[in-house]
Amino acid sequence: MGATFCDADDCYREYNAMKSKGVKFFGEPKQVPWGIEVVFEDLYGNRLDLLQHNGF
């Protein structure tokens, strides 16, 4: 099964905005080879990736 990604221009800004509204995250944004990524949970318990892609 594939992952679902939500593209972000600024992962840290979106993370902070979403977290302040009560969104559940699994860790903090981290640098990965393809950009900056953090996993969060939607209203139905699905895990999604918030990703700021670096063009790799």
VENRA-V615060 format. One record per pair of residues at least 4 apart in sequence whose ideal C-beta (glycine too) atoms are under 6 Angstrom apart, sorted by the first residue. I is the first residue (numbers start at 0). J is the second residue. Records with the same first field share a line. If there is no record, write none. Layout:
I: J / J
This chain:
2: 48
3: 47
4: 48 / 50
5: 47 / 49
7: 13 / 49 / 51
10: 14 / 28 / 35 / 49 / 51
11: 28
13: 17 / 49
14: 18 / 28 / 37
17: 22
18: 22
22: 39
23: 40
24: 37 / 39
25: 38
28: 35 / 37
30: 35
31: 36
33: 55
34: 50 / 51 / 52 / 53
35: 51
36: 48 / 50
37: 49
38: 46 / 48
39: 47 / 49
40: 46
41: 45 / 47
